[in-house]
Amino acid sequence: MKHEYTFEELAELRKIYNESGEGGLEPDEMRALRKAGLLTQGLPEKPSKR
């Protein structure tokens, strides 16, 4: 089941990203922020395979 984030959830995720950087978020959360257009600078085109 795919989770769709609300505006409030995306705002909270962005706050976590701003404080902790990419390491503070799960890959799905990063994708949600990118999809919503909230993160556009300095991100790789595809998720890294770590």
C-alpha distance matrix in Angstrom:
0.0 3.8 6.5 9.6 12.7 15.7 19.2 20.2 17.4 18.3 21.9 21.5 19.7 22.6 25.0 23.8 24.0 27.5 28.6 27.1 26.5 23.7 24.0 22.8 19.2 16.3 15.7 12.4 14.6 17.4 15.4 14.5 18.2 19.4 17.4 18.8 22.1 23.0 23.7 25.8 28.7 29.2 25.7 25.4 24.2 21.7 20.3 22.8 22.3 23.5
3.8 0.0 3.8 6.5 9.7 12.9 16.1 17.5 14.7 15.1 18.8 18.7 16.8 19.4 22.1 21.1 21.0 24.4 25.9 24.6 23.7 21.0 21.7 20.5 16.9 14.2 13.3 9.7 11.6 14.2 12.1 10.8 14.6 15.7 13.6 15.0 18.4 19.3 20.1 22.1 25.2 25.8 22.5 22.4 21.2 19.0 17.8 20.6 20.7 22.0
6.5 3.8 0.0 3.8 6.3 9.5 12.8 13.9 11.1 11.8 15.5 15.3 13.7 16.5 19.0 18.2 18.6 21.8 23.2 22.3 21.7 19.4 20.2 18.5 15.0 13.0 12.8 9.1 9.8 12.8 11.4 9.2 12.6 14.6 12.7 13.3 16.8 17.2 18.4 20.9 23.9 24.8 21.8 22.3 21.5 19.8 18.3 21.2 21.7 22.6
9.6 6.5 3.8 0.0 3.8 6.6 9.7 11.5 9.5 9.7 13.3 14.0 12.9 15.1 17.8 17.8 18.0 20.8 22.7 22.3 21.5 19.6 21.0 19.2 15.7 14.4 14.1 10.4 10.1 12.7 11.0 8.0 10.9 12.9 10.6 10.5 14.2 14.7 16.6 19.0 22.3 23.8 21.0 22.0 21.0 19.9 18.9 22.1 23.2 24.4
12.7 9.7 6.3 3.8 0.0 3.8 6.6 7.9 5.7 6.2 9.7 10.3 9.6 11.8 14.3 14.6 15.1 17.7 19.5 19.5 19.1 17.7 19.2 16.9 13.8 13.4 13.7 10.4 8.8 11.4 10.8 7.2 9.0 11.9 10.4 9.3 12.8 12.5 14.6 17.6 20.7 22.3 19.9 21.4 21.1 20.3 19.0 22.1 23.6 24.4
15.7 12.9 9.5 6.6 3.8 0.0 3.8 5.4 5.1 6.2 8.6 9.9 10.6 12.3 14.3 15.4 16.4 18.3 20.1 20.8 20.7 19.9 21.6 19.0 16.3 16.5 17.1 14.0 11.9 14.2 13.8 10.1 10.9 13.9 12.4 10.1 13.5 12.9 15.7 18.8 21.9 23.9 22.0 24.0 23.6 23.3 22.3 25.4 27.1 27.8
19.2 16.1 12.8 9.7 6.6 3.8 0.0 3.8 5.5 5.1 6.2 8.7 9.9 10.5 12.4 14.4 15.1 16.4 18.5 19.8 19.6 19.3 21.4 18.8 16.6 17.5 18.1 15.5 12.8 14.3 14.4 10.7 10.2 13.1 12.2 9.0 11.7 10.6 13.9 16.9 19.9 22.3 20.9 23.3 23.3 23.5 22.7 25.8 27.9 28.6
20.2 17.5 13.9 11.5 7.9 5.4 3.8 0.0 3.8 5.4 5.1 6.3 8.7 9.9 10.6 12.6 14.2 15.3 16.8 18.3 18.8 19.0 20.6 17.5 15.8 17.2 18.5 16.3 13.1 15.1 15.9 12.4 11.7 15.2 14.9 12.0 14.3 12.4 15.3 18.7 21.3 23.4 22.1 24.8 25.2 25.2 23.9 26.6 28.7 28.8
17.4 14.7 11.1 9.5 5.7 5.1 5.5 3.8 0.0 3.8 5.4 5.1 6.2 8.6 9.8 10.6 12.3 14.2 15.5 16.2 16.6 16.3 17.6 14.6 12.5 13.6 15.1 12.8 9.7 12.2 13.2 9.9 9.8 13.5 13.4 11.3 13.9 12.0 14.3 17.8 20.3 21.9 20.2 22.6 23.1 22.7 21.0 23.6 25.4 25.4
18.3 15.1 11.8 9.7 6.2 6.2 5.1 5.4 3.8 0.0 3.8 5.4 5.0 6.1 8.6 9.8 10.3 12.1 14.2 15.0 14.7 14.3 16.3 13.8 11.6 12.8 13.6 11.7 8.4 9.8 10.7 7.5 6.4 10.1 10.4 8.0 10.2 8.2 10.6 14.1 16.6 18.5 16.9 19.4 19.9 19.9 18.6 21.3 23.5 23.9
21.9 18.8 15.5 13.3 9.7 8.6 6.2 5.1 5.4 3.8 0.0 3.8 5.5 5.1 6.2 8.8 9.8 10.5 12.5 14.2 14.3 14.9 16.9 14.2 12.9 15.0 16.2 14.9 11.3 12.1 13.7 10.9 8.8 12.2 13.1 10.3 11.6 8.7 11.2 14.7 16.8 18.8 18.0 20.9 21.8 22.3 20.9 23.4 25.9 26.0
21.5 18.7 15.3 14.0 10.3 9.9 8.7 6.3 5.1 5.4 3.8 0.0 3.8 5.4 5.0 6.3 8.6 9.8 10.7 12.1 13.1 13.8 15.0 11.8 10.9 13.3 15.3 14.2 10.5 12.0 14.3 11.8 10.3 14.0 15.2 13.0 14.4 11.4 13.0 16.8 18.4 19.8 18.8 21.6 22.9 22.8 20.9 23.0 25.1 24.7
19.7 16.8 13.7 12.9 9.6 10.6 9.9 8.7 6.2 5.0 5.5 3.8 0.0 3.8 5.3 5.1 6.1 8.6 9.9 10.2 10.5 10.4 11.9 9.1 7.5 9.8 11.6 10.9 7.1 8.3 10.9 9.0 7.5 11.1 12.7 11.4 12.7 9.8 10.6 14.3 16.0 17.0 15.6 18.1 19.5 19.2 17.2 19.2 21.3 21.0
22.6 19.4 16.5 15.1 11.8 12.3 10.5 9.9 8.6 6.1 5.1 5.4 3.8 0.0 3.8 5.4 4.9 6.0 8.6 9.8 9.3 10.0 12.4 10.1 9.3 12.0 13.2 12.9 9.2 8.9 11.5 10.0 7.1 10.1 12.4 10.6 10.8 7.4 8.1 11.8 13.1 14.5 13.8 16.9 18.4 18.8 17.3 19.3 22.0 21.9
25.0 22.1 19.0 17.8 14.3 14.3 12.4 10.6 9.8 8.6 6.2 5.0 5.3 3.8 0.0 3.8 5.4 5.1 6.3 8.5 9.5 11.3 12.9 10.1 10.5 13.8 15.6 15.7 11.9 12.0 15.0 13.5 10.9 13.9 16.2 14.3 14.4 10.8 11.4 14.9 15.5 16.7 16.5 19.7 21.6 22.0 20.2 21.8 24.3 23.6
23.8 21.1 18.2 17.8 14.6 15.4 14.4 12.6 10.6 9.8 8.8 6.3 5.1 5.4 3.8 0.0 3.8 5.5 5.2 5.8 7.3 8.8 9.6 6.5 7.3 10.9 13.3 13.9 10.3 10.6 14.1 13.3 11.2 14.2 16.7 15.5 15.9 12.6 12.3 15.8 16.3 16.6 15.9 18.7 20.9 20.7 18.3 19.5 21.7 20.7
24.0 21.0 18.6 18.0 15.1 16.4 15.1 14.2 12.3 10.3 9.8 8.6 6.1 4.9 5.4 3.8 0.0 3.8 5.4 5.2 4.6 5.9 8.0 6.2 6.7 10.2 11.7 12.8 9.6 8.5 12.1 12.0 9.4 11.6 14.7 14.0 13.7 10.5 9.3 12.5 12.7 12.8 12.2 15.1 17.5 17.6 15.5 16.7 19.3 18.5
27.5 24.4 21.8 20.8 17.7 18.3 16.4 15.3 14.2 12.1 10.5 9.8 8.6 6.0 5.1 5.5 3.8 0.0 3.8 5.9 5.7 8.5 10.6 9.1 10.4 14.0 15.3 16.5 13.1 11.8 15.1 14.9 11.8 13.7 16.8 15.7 14.7 11.1 10.1 12.9 12.4 12.9 13.4 16.7 19.3 20.1 18.3 19.4 22.2 21.4
28.6 25.9 23.2 22.7 19.5 20.1 18.5 16.8 15.5 14.2 12.5 10.7 9.9 8.6 6.3 5.2 5.4 3.8 0.0 3.8 6.0 9.3 10.1 8.1 10.6 14.3 16.4 17.8 14.6 13.9 17.5 17.3 14.7 16.8 19.9 18.9 18.3 14.7 13.7 16.6 15.9 15.8 16.2 19.2 22.0 22.3 20.1 20.7 23.1 21.7
27.1 24.6 22.3 22.3 19.5 20.8 19.8 18.3 16.2 15.0 14.2 12.1 10.2 9.8 8.5 5.8 5.2 5.9 3.8 0.0 3.8 6.6 6.4 5.0 8.1 11.7 13.9 15.9 13.2 12.3 16.1 16.6 14.5 16.4 19.6 19.2 18.8 15.6 14.0 16.7 15.9 15.1 14.9 17.4 20.4 20.3 17.6 17.7 19.9 18.2
26.5 23.7 21.7 21.5 19.1 20.7 19.6 18.8 16.6 14.7 14.3 13.1 10.5 9.3 9.5 7.3 4.6 5.7 6.0 3.8 0.0 3.8 5.5 5.8 7.7 11.0 12.2 14.5 12.1 10.2 13.9 14.9 12.6 13.8 17.3 17.3 16.5 13.6 11.3 13.5 12.6 11.5 11.2 13.8 16.9 16.9 14.6 14.8 17.4 16.2
23.7 21.0 19.4 19.6 17.7 19.9 19.3 19.0 16.3 14.3 14.9 13.8 10.4 10.0 11.3 8.8 5.9 8.5 9.3 6.6 3.8 0.0 3.8 5.4 5.7 8.2 8.7 11.4 9.7 7.5 11.0 12.7 11.1 11.9 15.2 16.0 15.5 13.3 10.7 12.7 12.3 10.8 9.4 11.3 14.2 13.7 11.0 11.3 13.9 12.9
24.0 21.7 20.2 21.0 19.2 21.6 21.4 20.6 17.6 16.3 16.9 15.0 11.9 12.4 12.9 9.6 8.0 10.6 10.1 6.4 5.5 3.8 0.0 3.8 5.5 7.7 9.3 12.3 11.0 9.8 13.3 15.0 14.0 15.1 18.2 19.1 19.0 16.7 14.4 16.5 16.0 14.3 12.8 14.0 16.9 15.8 12.6 12.1 13.8 11.9
22.8 20.5 18.5 19.2 16.9 19.0 18.8 17.5 14.6 13.8 14.2 11.8 9.1 10.1 10.1 6.5 6.2 9.1 8.1 5.0 5.8 5.4 3.8 0.0 3.8 7.0 9.8 11.8 9.7 9.6 13.3 14.0 12.9 15.0 17.8 18.0 18.4 15.8 14.2 17.0 17.0 16.0 14.6 16.4 19.0 17.9 14.8 15.0 16.6 14.9
19.2 16.9 15.0 15.7 13.8 16.3 16.6 15.8 12.5 11.6 12.9 10.9 7.5 9.3 10.5 7.3 6.7 10.4 10.6 8.1 7.7 5.7 5.5 3.8 0.0 3.8 6.5 8.1 6.0 6.4 9.8 10.5 10.2 12.3 14.6 15.2 16.1 13.9 12.6 15.5 16.3 15.6 13.5 15.0 16.9 15.6 12.5 13.5 15.0 14.0
16.3 14.2 13.0 14.4 13.4 16.5 17.5 17.2 13.6 12.8 15.0 13.3 9.8 12.0 13.8 10.9 10.2 14.0 14.3 11.7 11.0 8.2 7.7 7.0 3.8 0.0 3.8 5.5 5.2 6.4 8.8 10.0 10.9 12.6 14.3 15.6 16.9 15.5 14.2 16.8 18.0 17.2 14.4 15.0 16.4 14.3 11.0 12.1 13.0 12.2
15.7 13.3 12.8 14.1 13.7 17.1 18.1 18.5 15.1 13.6 16.2 15.3 11.6 13.2 15.6 13.3 11.7 15.3 16.4 13.9 12.2 8.7 9.3 9.8 6.5 3.8 0.0 3.8 5.4 5.1 6.2 8.7 10.0 10.6 12.2 14.3 15.4 14.7 13.1 15.0 16.4 15.5 12.2 12.2 13.0 10.7 7.5 9.3 10.4 10.7
12.4 9.7 9.1 10.4 10.4 14.0 15.5 16.3 12.8 11.7 14.9 14.2 10.9 12.9 15.7 13.9 12.8 16.5 17.8 15.9 14.5 11.4 12.3 11.8 8.1 5.5 3.8 0.0 3.8 5.4 5.0 6.2 8.7 9.8 10.3 12.2 14.2 14.0 13.2 15.4 17.6 17.4 14.1 14.3 14.4 12.3 9.8 12.4 13.3 14.1
14.6 11.6 9.8 10.1 8.8 11.9 12.8 13.1 9.7 8.4 11.3 10.5 7.1 9.2 11.9 10.3 9.6 13.1 14.6 13.2 12.1 9.7 11.0 9.7 6.0 5.2 5.4 3.8 0.0 3.8 5.4 5.0 6.3 8.7 9.8 10.6 12.5 11.4 11.0 13.9 16.0 16.3 13.5 14.7 15.3 13.9 11.6 14.1 15.6 16.0
17.4 14.2 12.8 12.7 11.4 14.2 14.3 15.1 12.2 9.8 12.1 12.0 8.3 8.9 12.0 10.6 8.5 11.8 13.9 12.3 10.2 7.5 9.8 9.6 6.4 6.4 5.1 5.4 3.8 0.0 3.8 5.4 5.2 6.2 8.6 9.9 10.7 9.7 8.2 10.7 12.5 12.6 9.7 11.0 11.9 11.0 9.0 11.6 13.9 14.5
15.4 12.1 11.4 11.0 10.8 13.8 14.4 15.9 13.2 10.7 13.7 14.3 10.9 11.5 15.0 14.1 12.1 15.1 17.5 16.1 13.9 11.0 13.3 13.3 9.8 8.8 6.2 5.0 5.4 3.8 0.0 3.8 5.4 5.0 5.9 8.5 9.7 10.1 9.1 10.8 13.4 13.8 10.5 11.1 10.7 9.6 8.5 11.9 14.0 15.5
14.5 10.8 9.2 8.0 7.2 10.1 10.7 12.4 9.9 7.5 10.9 11.8 9.0 10.0 13.5 13.3 12.0 14.9 17.3 16.6 14.9 12.7 15.0 14.0 10.5 10.0 8.7 6.2 5.0 5.4 3.8 0.0 3.8 5.5 5.1 6.1 8.6 8.8 9.3 11.7 14.7 15.9 13.1 14.3 13.9 13.3 12.3 15.6 17.6 18.8
18.2 14.6 12.6 10.9 9.0 10.9 10.2 11.7 9.8 6.4 8.8 10.3 7.5 7.1 10.9 11.2 9.4 11.8 14.7 14.5 12.6 11.1 14.0 12.9 10.2 10.9 10.0 8.7 6.3 5.2 5.4 3.8 0.0 3.8 5.4 5.1 6.3 5.3 5.8 8.8 11.7 13.2 11.1 13.3 13.5 13.7 12.9 16.0 18.6 19.6
19.4 15.7 14.6 12.9 11.9 13.9 13.1 15.2 13.5 10.1 12.2 14.0 11.1 10.1 13.9 14.2 11.6 13.7 16.8 16.4 13.8 11.9 15.1 15.0 12.3 12.6 10.6 9.8 8.7 6.2 5.0 5.5 3.8 0.0 3.8 5.4 5.0 5.9 5.0 6.4 9.7 11.2 8.8 10.5 10.1 10.9 11.1 14.4 17.3 18.9
17.4 13.6 12.7 10.6 10.4 12.4 12.2 14.9 13.4 10.4 13.1 15.2 12.7 12.4 16.2 16.7 14.7 16.8 19.9 19.6 17.3 15.2 18.2 17.8 14.6 14.3 12.2 10.3 9.8 8.6 5.9 5.1 5.4 3.8 0.0 3.8 5.3 7.6 8.3 9.3 12.9 14.7 12.2 13.3 12.0 12.4 12.9 16.6 19.0 21.0
18.8 15.0 13.3 10.5 9.3 10.1 9.0 12.0 11.3 8.0 10.3 13.0 11.4 10.6 14.3 15.5 14.0 15.7 18.9 19.2 17.3 16.0 19.1 18.0 15.2 15.6 14.3 12.2 10.6 9.9 8.5 6.1 5.1 5.4 3.8 0.0 3.8 5.5 7.9 9.6 13.3 15.7 13.9 15.8 15.0 15.8 16.1 19.5 22.1 23.7
22.1 18.4 16.8 14.2 12.8 13.5 11.7 14.3 13.9 10.2 11.6 14.4 12.7 10.8 14.4 15.9 13.7 14.7 18.3 18.8 16.5 15.5 19.0 18.4 16.1 16.9 15.4 14.2 12.5 10.7 9.7 8.6 6.3 5.0 5.3 3.8 0.0 3.8 5.6 6.4 10.1 13.0 11.7 14.1 13.4 15.1 15.8 19.1 22.1 23.8
23.0 19.3 17.2 14.7 12.5 12.9 10.6 12.4 12.0 8.2 8.7 11.4 9.8 7.4 10.8 12.6 10.5 11.1 14.7 15.6 13.6 13.3 16.7 15.8 13.9 15.5 14.7 14.0 11.4 9.7 10.1 8.8 5.3 5.9 7.6 5.5 3.8 0.0 3.8 6.5 9.4 12.1 11.4 14.4 14.8 16.3 16.2 19.1 22.2 23.3
23.7 20.1 18.4 16.6 14.6 15.7 13.9 15.3 14.3 10.6 11.2 13.0 10.6 8.1 11.4 12.3 9.3 10.1 13.7 14.0 11.3 10.7 14.4 14.2 12.6 14.2 13.1 13.2 11.0 8.2 9.1 9.3 5.8 5.0 8.3 7.9 5.6 3.8 0.0 3.8 6.2 8.5 7.7 10.9 11.8 13.5 13.4 16.0 19.4 20.4
25.8 22.1 20.9 19.0 17.6 18.8 16.9 18.7 17.8 14.1 14.7 16.8 14.3 11.8 14.9 15.8 12.5 12.9 16.6 16.7 13.5 12.7 16.5 17.0 15.5 16.8 15.0 15.4 13.9 10.7 10.8 11.7 8.8 6.4 9.3 9.6 6.4 6.5 3.8 0.0 3.8 6.7 6.4 9.4 9.9 12.5 13.4 15.9 19.5 20.9
28.7 25.2 23.9 22.3 20.7 21.9 19.9 21.3 20.3 16.6 16.8 18.4 16.0 13.1 15.5 16.3 12.7 12.4 15.9 15.9 12.6 12.3 16.0 17.0 16.3 18.0 16.4 17.6 16.0 12.5 13.4 14.7 11.7 9.7 12.9 13.3 10.1 9.4 6.2 3.8 0.0 3.7 5.6 8.9 10.5 13.4 14.1 15.9 19.6 20.7
29.2 25.8 24.8 23.8 22.3 23.9 22.3 23.4 21.9 18.5 18.8 19.8 17.0 14.5 16.7 16.6 12.8 12.9 15.8 15.1 11.5 10.8 14.3 16.0 15.6 17.2 15.5 17.4 16.3 12.6 13.8 15.9 13.2 11.2 14.7 15.7 13.0 12.1 8.5 6.7 3.7 0.0 3.8 6.7 9.4 11.9 12.4 13.3 17.1 18.0
25.7 22.5 21.8 21.0 19.9 22.0 20.9 22.1 20.2 16.9 18.0 18.8 15.6 13.8 16.5 15.9 12.2 13.4 16.2 14.9 11.2 9.4 12.8 14.6 13.5 14.4 12.2 14.1 13.5 9.7 10.5 13.1 11.1 8.8 12.2 13.9 11.7 11.4 7.7 6.4 5.6 3.8 0.0 3.8 6.5 8.4 8.8 10.2 14.0 15.3
25.4 22.4 22.3 22.0 21.4 24.0 23.3 24.8 22.6 19.4 20.9 21.6 18.1 16.9 19.7 18.7 15.1 16.7 19.2 17.4 13.8 11.3 14.0 16.4 15.0 15.0 12.2 14.3 14.7 11.0 11.1 14.3 13.3 10.5 13.3 15.8 14.1 14.4 10.9 9.4 8.9 6.7 3.8 0.0 3.8 5.4 6.5 7.7 11.4 13.3
24.2 21.2 21.5 21.0 21.1 23.6 23.3 25.2 23.1 19.9 21.8 22.9 19.5 18.4 21.6 20.9 17.5 19.3 22.0 20.4 16.9 14.2 16.9 19.0 16.9 16.4 13.0 14.4 15.3 11.9 10.7 13.9 13.5 10.1 12.0 15.0 13.4 14.8 11.8 9.9 10.5 9.4 6.5 3.8 0.0 3.8 6.9 9.1 12.2 14.9
21.7 19.0 19.8 19.9 20.3 23.3 23.5 25.2 22.7 19.9 22.3 22.8 19.2 18.8 22.0 20.7 17.6 20.1 22.3 20.3 16.9 13.7 15.8 17.9 15.6 14.3 10.7 12.3 13.9 11.0 9.6 13.3 13.7 10.9 12.4 15.8 15.1 16.3 13.5 12.5 13.4 11.9 8.4 5.4 3.8 0.0 3.8 6.4 8.9 12.0
20.3 17.8 18.3 18.9 19.0 22.3 22.7 23.9 21.0 18.6 20.9 20.9 17.2 17.3 20.2 18.3 15.5 18.3 20.1 17.6 14.6 11.0 12.6 14.8 12.5 11.0 7.5 9.8 11.6 9.0 8.5 12.3 12.9 11.1 12.9 16.1 15.8 16.2 13.4 13.4 14.1 12.4 8.8 6.5 6.9 3.8 0.0 3.8 6.4 8.9
22.8 20.6 21.2 22.1 22.1 25.4 25.8 26.6 23.6 21.3 23.4 23.0 19.2 19.3 21.8 19.5 16.7 19.4 20.7 17.7 14.8 11.3 12.1 15.0 13.5 12.1 9.3 12.4 14.1 11.6 11.9 15.6 16.0 14.4 16.6 19.5 19.1 19.1 16.0 15.9 15.9 13.3 10.2 7.7 9.1 6.4 3.8 0.0 3.8 5.8
22.3 20.7 21.7 23.2 23.6 27.1 27.9 28.7 25.4 23.5 25.9 25.1 21.3 22.0 24.3 21.7 19.3 22.2 23.1 19.9 17.4 13.9 13.8 16.6 15.0 13.0 10.4 13.3 15.6 13.9 14.0 17.6 18.6 17.3 19.0 22.1 22.1 22.2 19.4 19.5 19.6 17.1 14.0 11.4 12.2 8.9 6.4 3.8 0.0 3.8
23.5 22.0 22.6 24.4 24.4 27.8 28.6 28.8 25.4 23.9 26.0 24.7 21.0 21.9 23.6 20.7 18.5 21.4 21.7 18.2 16.2 12.9 11.9 14.9 14.0 12.2 10.7 14.1 16.0 14.5 15.5 18.8 19.6 18.9 21.0 23.7 23.8 23.3 20.4 20.9 20.7 18.0 15.3 13.3 14.9 12.0 8.9 5.8 3.8 0.0
